[in-house]
């Protein structure tokens, strides 16, 4: 390895080292002195009290946030060296109220505007102060992120700033009584999208075209509203309707005109099973079960598993809690699509993985390699024989059981190479080689199999 890395690689390599779980403590002692690595180092579980103090001294608000979230430091032990750190501290439930009060008087309006979003809660006097701020941006942020006393919220409904009024109309914290007082005008979108807007008020927005996309996604409107929206021509509005479980089934049955709508309907938790089976050929089957499949009863599952529609049987195979006999039947299914859903199932055994890979061949290899039980021998077998080589190599390179010899087979693909660079089974000689390459340098530096002597050179 060269004594000096190209400058463009230095940051990536140091960030990789900062996340390397095998980094020795004496090298960690040196890295914590580098301000640019504070945020990455703050996530390490092996930080000592001295390391934490060194990281806090950099005044990096991201590092402070992570240290607090990870329980590595208490709020009272954080030195307040700048405003971003102070804002992070206000996000804690046990924050000192005096901190929010000081920031509320800050001369920089951008700091005052960030306070409402950052703070977990605000003292009543700070709420009143920010509500009277001369900068509309500050008032709008307060309205968006904090519940105001009803009288104060009502008084702000007469605020001269359009930004404050839009914030009131958008905020889930605005009382329903105040939302009902707001005149739609330019606030139609905000009122329609706000879940706190009373259903009757929202329904009255239907004549405004700008409201309809948002109304179509609301679950609390009268059926007549959805029926009217179904006559729309805009794909976005119809897509919102197709995804909405509150839409009456007769309306859902009208929304099958395009493939895009059929795909959305399939993910609607309220879709009737007969419509699901009708639309299933349009489906893209992912690793997670569709909501209606996830809620199907045992009897419904058995009926679906016997469906002549391949995609329906594939959907059933995504359920993690299948009865063993039902799963065994799906393993025997002759369709490769069903097999692709079955091989990633937690009930699949190693012999079944071998059997399915042998029966269906290379087209199934990427899915087989995604099963956490897939053994090293099968991973190597597939990496050698892959037809869809890129997808197989990427899946193999992610697998913790992949051997060094197998990982070397995956290096022809650029994405698989990046994944393999961080794999602890990759031969050390190749880790060293990948340290020299821009796309893989950071991943190779994070590899726990990287020799300590090389880590020392990199830190130097």
C-alpha positions in Angstrom: 0.0 0.0 0.0 1.4 3.5 -0.8 2.5 5.6 2.1 0.4 8.5 0.9 -3.1 8.2 -0.4 -4.4 10.5 -3.2 -6.1 13.5 -1.5 -9.5 12.6 -2.9 -9.5 9.3 -1.0 -8.4 10.6 2.4 -11.8 11.7 3.7 -13.5 8.5 2.6 -10.8 6.4 4.1 -10.9 8.2 7.5 -14.7 8.1 7.6 -14.5 4.3 6.9 -11.9 3.9 9.7 -14.2 5.9 12.0 -16.9 3.2 11.6 -14.5 0.2 11.6 -15.5 -2.0 14.6 -12.0 -3.4 14.9 -10.3 0.0 15.2 -7.9 -0.2 18.2 -8.4 2.1 21.1 -5.1 3.9 20.7 -6.0 4.8 17.1 -9.5 5.9 18.2 -7.7 8.2 20.6 -6.2 10.0 17.6 -9.2 10.1 15.4 -11.4 11.8 18.0 -9.1 14.8 17.7 -10.3 15.4 14.1 -13.4 17.6 14.0 -14.5 16.4 10.6 -15.0 12.8 12.0 -17.0 13.8 15.1 -20.4 12.8 13.7 -19.2 9.4 12.4 -17.3 8.6 15.6 -20.3 9.5 17.8 -22.1 6.3 16.8 -19.3 4.0 18.1 -20.3 1.9 21.1 -16.7 1.7 22.4 -16.3 5.4 23.2 -14.7 6.1 26.6 -15.6 9.2 28.7 -12.4 10.8 27.4 -13.4 10.1 23.8 -16.9 11.7 24.5 -15.3 14.8 26.0 -13.0 15.2 23.0 -16.0 14.9 20.6 -18.1 17.4 22.5 -15.2 19.9 22.4 -15.6 20.1 18.6 -19.1 21.7 19.0 -20.5 19.5 16.2 -24.3 19.6 16.6 -24.7 16.3 14.7 -22.2 14.5 17.0 -23.9 16.0 20.1 -27.3 14.7 18.8 -26.0 11.2 18.2 -24.2 11.1 21.6 -27.4 12.1 23.4 -29.5 9.6 21.4 -27.0 6.8 22.1 -26.9 7.5 25.8 -23.2 8.3 25.8 -23.7 11.7 27.5 -26.3 13.5 29.7 -27.6 16.9 28.6 -26.1 18.6 31.6 -22.7 17.4 30.6 -22.8 19.0 27.1 -20.8 22.3 26.8 -22.9 24.8 25.0 -20.3 26.2 22.6 -22.6 27.4 19.9 -26.2 27.9 18.9 -26.6 24.7 16.9 -25.6 22.7 20.0 -28.0 24.7 22.2 -30.8 23.9 19.7 -30.0 20.2 19.9 -30.2 20.3 23.7 -33.7 22.0 23.6 -34.9 18.8 21.9 -34.5 16.8 25.1 -37.5 16.4 27.4 -35.3 17.4 30.4 -33.8 20.5 28.8 -33.4 23.5 31.0 -36.2 26.0 30.1 -33.8 28.8 30.4 -32.0 27.6 27.3 -35.2 28.0 25.2 -35.8 31.5 26.7 -32.3 32.6 25.8 -32.7 31.4 22.2 -36.1 33.1 21.9 -34.3 36.4 22.4 -31.5 35.6 20.0 -30.8 38.5 17.6 -30.5 36.1 14.6 -34.0 35.4 13.3 -32.8 32.1 11.8 -32.0 30.9 15.2 -35.3 31.9 16.6 -37.0 30.3 13.6 -35.2 27.0 14.3 -36.1 26.9 17.9 -39.8 25.7 17.6 -38.8 22.7 15.4 -35.8 21.8 17.6 -37.5 22.1 21.0 -39.3 19.2 22.6 -41.5 21.6 24.4 -41.6 25.3 25.1 -42.4 27.2 28.3 -45.7 29.2 28.0 -43.9 32.5 28.2 -41.6 31.5 25.3 -44.6 30.5 23.2 -46.2 33.9 23.8 -42.9 35.6 23.0 -42.4 33.8 19.7 -46.0 34.3 18.7 -45.4 38.1 18.9 -42.0 37.9 17.0 -41.8 40.6 14.3 -40.5 38.0 11.8 -43.4 36.0 10.3 -41.0 33.1 9.7 -40.6 32.7 13.4 -44.3 32.8 14.1 -45.0 30.3 11.3 -42.5 27.8 12.6 -44.0 28.1 16.1 -47.5 27.4 14.7 -46.3 24.4 12.7 -44.5 22.6 15.6 -46.3 23.5 18.8 -49.8 23.4 20.1 -50.9 26.9 21.1 -53.6 27.9 23.6 -56.9 28.2 21.6 -57.2 31.9 22.3 -53.7 32.6 21.0 -54.3 30.4 17.9 -57.5 32.3 17.2 -55.7 35.6 17.5 -53.1 34.4 15.0 -55.9 33.6 12.5 -56.0 37.4 11.9 -52.2 37.7 11.4 -51.3 39.8 8.3 -48.7 37.3 7.1 -49.8 34.7 4.5 -47.0 32.5 5.8 -48.5 32.4 9.3 -52.0 31.7 7.9 -50.6 28.8 5.8 -48.9 27.4 8.8 -52.1 27.6 10.8 -54.0 25.8 8.1 -51.3 23.1 7.8 -50.6 22.5 11.4 -52.1 19.4 13.1 -51.8 21.4 16.3 -54.3 24.0 15.2 -57.6 23.6 17.1 -60.5 22.5 14.8 -62.5 25.5 15.9 -59.8 27.8 14.5 -59.4 25.8 11.3 -63.2 26.2 10.7 -62.7 30.0 11.0 -60.1 30.2 8.3 -61.3 31.4 4.9 -60.2 28.9 2.2 -59.0 31.4 -0.4 -55.3 30.5 -0.9 -55.4 28.0 2.0 -57.4 25.3 0.2 -54.5 22.8 -0.2 -53.4 23.2 3.4 -56.9 22.8 4.9 -57.7 19.8 2.7 -54.4 18.1 3.6 -54.6 18.8 7.4 -55.9 15.8 9.3 -57.1 18.1 12.0 -59.5 19.9 9.6 -63.0 18.8 10.6 -64.5 16.4 8.0 -67.4 18.7 7.3 -65.1 21.6 6.6 -62.9 19.5 4.4 -65.9 18.1 2.4 -67.0 21.7 1.7 -63.7 22.3 -0.1 -64.7 19.9 -2.9 -65.7 22.6 -5.3 -62.1 23.9 -5.2 -60.0 21.8 -7.6 -56.8 22.4 -5.6 -58.3 20.4 -2.7 -59.2 17.2 -4.5 -55.9 15.4 -4.5 -55.7 15.8 -0.7 -59.4 15.0 -0.2 -59.0 11.8 -2.1 -56.5 10.5 0.5 -58.5 11.5 3.6 -60.1 8.5 5.4 -62.9 10.5 7.1 -65.1 11.9 4.4 -68.7 11.0 3.4 -68.9 8.3 0.6 -70.5 10.8 -1.7 -67.3 12.8 -1.8 -65.3 9.8 -2.9 -67.9 9.0 -5.5 -67.6 12.5 -7.0 -63.8 12.3 -6.9 -63.9 9.0 -8.9 -65.1 11.0 -11.9 -61.9 13.0 -12.0 -59.4 12.4 -14.9 -56.2 13.4 -13.1 -54.0 10.3 -12.4 -52.8 11.7 -9.1 -56.3 12.1 -7.6 -57.4 8.7 -8.8 -54.2 7.2 -7.3 -55.0 8.7 -4.0 -58.5 7.3 -4.1 -57.2 3.8 -5.1 -54.9 3.7 -2.0 -57.5 5.0 0.4 -59.1 2.1 2.5 -62.1 4.3 3.4 -63.2 4.5 -0.2 -66.3 2.3 -0.8 -65.7 -0.9 -2.6 -68.0 0.0 -5.6 -65.8 3.1 -6.1 -62.6 1.0 -5.9 -64.0 -1.3 -8.6 -64.2 1.7 -10.9 -60.5 2.5 -10.6 -59.0 -0.3 -12.7 -58.5 1.6 -15.9 -54.7 1.8 -15.9 -51.9 -0.4 -14.8 -50.6 2.2 -12.4 -54.0 2.3 -10.7 -54.2 -1.5 -10.5 -50.8 -1.5 -8.8 -52.0 1.0 -6.2 -55.3 -0.9 -5.6 -53.4 -4.1 -4.9 -51.8 -2.3 -1.9 -55.1 -1.0 -0.5 -55.8 -2.8 2.8 -59.6 -2.9 2.0 -59.4 -4.4 -1.5 -61.9 -7.3 -1.8 -60.1 -10.6 -2.5 -61.9 -11.2 -5.7 -60.7 -7.9 -7.0 -57.2 -8.6 -5.7 -57.1 -11.9 -7.7 -58.4 -10.2 -10.8 -55.7 -7.5 -10.6 -52.8 -9.7 -9.4 -51.2 -10.2 -12.9 -50.3 -6.5 -12.7 -48.5 -6.9 -9.4 -44.8 -6.4 -8.7 -44.2 -8.9 -5.8 -41.8 -7.5 -3.2 -40.4 -9.2 -0.1 -43.2 -7.8 2.1 -46.8 -9.1 1.9 -49.5 -6.9 0.6 -51.7 -5.4 3.4 -54.7 -7.5 2.4 -52.6 -10.7 2.2 -51.1 -9.9 5.6 -54.7 -9.6 7.1 -56.1 -12.7 5.4 -57.6 -15.4 7.6 -56.2 -19.0 7.5 -59.2 -20.0 5.3 -58.6 -17.1 2.9 -54.9 -17.9 2.7 -55.6 -21.5 1.7 -58.0 -20.4 -0.9 -55.5 -17.9 -2.3 -52.7 -20.5 -2.3 -54.8 -22.7 -4.5 -55.4 -19.9 -7.0 -54.7 -20.6 -10.7 -53.1 -17.1 -10.8 -49.3 -17.3 -10.3 -49.0 -13.9 -8.8 -51.6 -14.7 -6.1 -49.7 -17.7 -5.0 -46.5 -15.5 -5.0 -48.3 -13.0 -2.7 -49.3 -15.8 -0.3 -45.6 -17.0 -0.2 -44.6 -13.6 1.3 -46.5 -14.3 4.5 -44.0 -15.2 7.2 -46.5 -17.0 9.4 -47.7 -19.6 6.8 -48.9 -23.0 8.2 -46.1 -25.6 7.5 -48.2 -27.7 5.1 -49.2 -24.6 3.1 -45.6 -23.6 2.8 -44.6 -27.1 1.8 -47.2 -27.0 -1.0 -45.7 -23.7 -2.3 -42.2 -25.2 -2.3 -43.5 -27.8 -4.7 -45.1 -25.2 -7.0 -43.7 -25.5 -10.5 -43.7 -21.8 -11.3 -40.3 -20.0 -10.8 -42.1 -16.9 -9.7 -43.6 -18.7 -6.7 -40.2 -20.3 -6.0 -38.6 -16.8 -6.0 -41.0 -15.8 -3.2 -40.6 -19.1 -1.3 -36.7 -19.1 -1.2 -36.5 -16.0 0.9 -39.1 -17.3 3.4 -37.9 -17.9 7.0 -39.4 -21.4 6.9 -37.1 -22.5 4.0 -34.5 -25.0 4.9 -31.0 -25.4 3.5 -32.0 -28.6 1.6 -35.0 -26.8 0.1 -32.7 -23.9 -1.0 -30.4 -26.4 -2.8 -33.4 -28.1 -4.4 -35.1 -24.9 -5.6 -31.8 -23.5 -7.0 -31.2 -26.8 -8.8 -34.8 -27.0 -10.1 -35.2 -23.4 -11.4 -31.5 -22.6 -12.2 -29.8 -19.2 -12.5 -33.0 -17.1 -12.7 -33.6 -17.9 -9.0 -30.1 -17.3 -7.8 -30.5 -13.7 -6.7 -33.4 -14.6 -4.5 -31.7 -17.7 -3.0 -28.7 -15.5 -2.1 -31.0 -13.2 -0.1 -32.0 -16.0 2.3 -29.9 -15.5 5.5 -29.6 -19.3 5.8 -28.0 -19.8 2.4 -24.7 -21.7 3.0 -21.3 -20.7 1.7 -21.2 -23.7 -0.6 -24.4 -22.8 -2.4 -23.4 -19.1 -2.6 -20.2 -20.2 -4.4 -22.1 -22.5 -6.6 -24.4 -19.7 -7.7 -21.6 -17.1 -8.1 -19.9 -19.4 -10.6 -22.9 -20.2 -12.6 -25.0 -17.0 -12.5 -26.7 -16.0 -15.7 -28.1 -12.7 -14.3 -24.6 -12.2 -12.9 -24.9 -8.7 -11.6 -27.9 -9.3 -9.4 -26.5 -12.6 -8.2 -23.1 -11.1 -7.4 -24.6 -8.2 -5.5 -26.8 -10.5 -3.4 -23.9 -12.9 -2.7 -21.6 -10.0 -1.8 -24.1 -8.9 0.9 -24.3 -12.3 2.4 -22.4 -12.9 5.7 -21.7 -16.5 4.8 -19.9 -15.7 1.5 -16.3 -17.0 1.5 -13.3 -15.0 0.4 -13.0 -17.1 -2.7 -16.7 -16.5 -3.6 -16.4 -12.7 -3.0 -13.5 -12.6 -5.5 -15.9 -13.9 -8.2 -18.2 -10.9 -7.5 -15.7 -8.2 -8.1 -16.5 -7.7 -11.8 -19.6 -5.7 -11.0 -19.0 -2.3 -9.6 -21.8 -2.3 -7.0 -20.9 -5.9 -5.8 -17.3 -4.7 -5.5 -18.3 -1.9 -3.1 -20.3 -4.4 -1.0 -17.4 -7.0 -1.0 -14.9 -4.3 0.0 -16.5 -4.1 3.5 -17.0 -7.9 3.8 -14.8 -9.4 6.6 -14.2 -12.6 4.5 -12.6 -10.7 1.6 -8.9 -11.6 1.4 -6.7 -9.0 2.9 -4.7 -8.5 -0.3 -7.9 -7.5 -2.1 -9.0 -5.2 0.7 -5.6 -3.4 0.3 -6.2 -3.2 -3.4 -9.7 -1.7 -3.0 -8.3 0.9 -0.6 -6.7 2.5 -3.6 -9.9 2.9 -5.6 -12.2 5.8 -5.1 -15.5 4.0 -5.1 -14.4 1.3 -2.6 -11.9 3.1 -0.4 -14.3 4.0 2.4 -15.9 0.5 2.5 -12.4 -1.2 2.5 -11.3 1.1 5.4 -14.4 0.1 7.4 -13.6 -3.6 6.9 -12.9 -5.2 10.3 -10.3 -7.6 8.6 -8.1 -4.6 7.7 -4.7 -5.2 9.4 -4.0 -2.9 12.3 -0.6 -2.0 10.8 -2.5 -0.6 7.7 -5.0 1.3 10.0 -2.0 2.9 11.6 -0.6 4.0 8.2 -4.0 5.4 7.3 -4.4 7.4 10.5 -0.9 8.8 9.9 
